[in-house]
Amino acid sequence: MDFPAPLRPLVAGSTWRRGVFLLLGGVLALPYALLLVAFGQMFATSGVPRPLVLVLLVPAATIAVVPIFLGGSRALEIAAVRGLLGVDLPEPLPGHRLDRETRLRAALWIGLHLTSGALVVTALFSAVPMALAFIAAQAGVDVGITGAERFGPFDGRDSGWLTLLGVLVLVALGYVVAGLGALAASMAPALLGPASAERIAALEARAARLAERNRLARELHDSVGHALTVATLQAGAAREVLDGDPEFVRRALAAIEETGRRAMDDLDHVLGLLRETGEPSVVAPQRTLSDLAELIADTRAAGTSVRSRSRGSLDALPAAVSREGYRIVQEGLTNAARHGHGPVTLRVDVSPDGLEIELVNPVARPTSDGAAVPGGGRGLIGMRERVLLLGGRITTGVDGERWRVRVRLPIGADG
């Protein structure tokens, strides 16, 4: 049902939830009210010694005030604000020690919550019965119950005005609840917002998520992109000799099948990392430079000639360096197959100082600025990101009519 605009705040679901939030504050304020009444009566009673009342007041006030400054109280308020006021506040850090400013802001919020809740509860227990009594005045006249019997002497003709007054009281109370709820929702981020340490932690967590997403994007680009390049080249070569060399076609189809299977394994690995089901997922191990011979064989099978030279023990490299080095070589061979022509020269050297990788191949169309691979793409960006994450150096560019990629990685990184 489409209500008129002035009545929408009264029937909106958010108003009712905010009313529950305010009532919750009134319930929490009840023990404080009882405590004030009890000590007020003690002070008013002449037979109770004033010094004894003051001695009891100090620990009672301490017990009443301390919970307001606790981190657990702030966490409960944040949960209530998220659920009832609909304000998207970040979850507090577990085990994090709050600074003084954050505790004071939270204490001010709790005080305002208890105060506004107490006012709403008081209004409900006073204004609502009065409004219902005014509305029922007309009914009392109709059934023969005089106004004098219920509300004191009044003329039955005034019952209509009393009914209107009762409705206005209820409507006004509804607007008060809606206004207090909206005010609380607007003040919550300022008083219950994250502390500086929580903001830093949230930024670090977001940076970590972005870094992980970028890493997974690089994994997909390098592994699946390489597989598609190899499969495309194999399929094109097979098409050219389909009628004259069936044996080559069979080998090409077998290579395409094997390349696709490996790409699926890599894809399963990345998807396994992306799953957040809480259940352990079985993922394929990531490839390292120990699988370099297999990578070179696949590239040669795709029709790209590769001359390789390796020095040092690839198996002794740290896992992170070996893994990223494999992806760098894979992307370099993929770029050579896509954009270059002629043989690719690959050099991989392992020394106590670090890992050095160099790929050189002729380019089909040398660039004028010597700064980009013809055709472009995300490959070089991914290479640089991998190298920078490990604290290494990378140089790329055209050297005469050859494209050269040189990477140096320190071998002290692991992960």
C-alpha positions, 0 to 999 in steps of 0.5 A: 500500500502506498501511504501519503508522504507525511505518514510514511515515517510512521509505517516504515519498517526502519522506524519500527526497528529503530523504535525497538533499538530505543526501547532496548536503551530504555530497558538497559536504563531501568537498573540505573533508574532503580539505583537513583530511586533507591539512593534518593529514598535513602537520602530522603529518609531521616533515619539513614546516616548520610555518611553511610549512604555516601560510602555505599554510593561510591562503589555503586556508581563505579559498578554502574559506570565502568561497563559503559567504558568497556570494549564489550559494551561498545561491541554490543552497541555496534551489533545493535546499531548494525542490526536495528538502525541499519548502519554499516559499521565495521566490526571491532577488532577482537582483542584490540585495546581501545584508545581513550578517545574511542572509549569516550566516544562509545561511552557518550553514545551509550549514555545517549542511547540510555537517555533517549530510550528512557524518554521513549519508555516514559512516553509509552507508559504515560502518553499512550495510556492517556491517548487511548483513554481519550480515544475510548471516551467516545466509546464510553459515552456510546455504551452509557458510561459517562465521562464523569465516571471515567475521566472526570466531569466533561460534556459528551459533546467534547468526546470527539475533541478528546478522540482527535487529541488522543490520535494526535498524541499517538501520531506525535509519539510516532514522529518522535520515535522516528526522529530519535531513530533517524538522529541515532542512525546519523550519530552512530558513525561519529560515536561508534566509528572505527578507531585509528588502529581499526582504520589502519587494520581495515586498510591493511586487510583491504590491501591484502585482499586486493594484492591477493586478487591481483595475484590470482589474476596474474595466475589466470592470465599467465597459465590460461593465456599461455595454454590458449596461445599454445593451443591456438598455434598448434591448431593453426599449424595442424590446419595448414597440414591437415591433408598432407601430414596426419601424423603432425596433426595427431601430435598437435591434437595431443599437445592441445589436449595436454595443454588444456588439461594443465590449464584446467588444473591451474584454473582449479587451483585458482578457483580453489583459492577463491572458494570461501566455503570453510571446507578444505579444497583440494587444489593442484600444486603450483608449478615452479622452475623445476617444471621448466623443461616441460614448459619449454617442451610445450612451447617447442611443440607449439612451433616456437623454437627455444634455445635454453641454458640453465646454470645452478640448482633450480630445485634449491630455490625458495618456493616463492622465487621458483614459483614466480620465476616459472610464471615469468618465463611462461609469460615471456615464452607466450609473448615470444610466440604471439608477437615475435618470430624466430627462435627464443633464447632463454637463460636461467642462472642461479647463483648465491646472489640471486636468480637471473632470467633472460629471454631474447627473441626477434620481434616482427615489428620493432617499436619506435620507442623500444618500450612495449611489445607489439600488440601489448597486453597485461603480460608485462604488467604482471611480470613487473608486479611479480618482480616488485613483490619479491624485491627484484629488478626487471628491464624490458625493451627492444635491442636492435631487432630483438626483444629482451627481457631481463629479470633478477630476483633475490633468493632470500624471499620465501612464501 
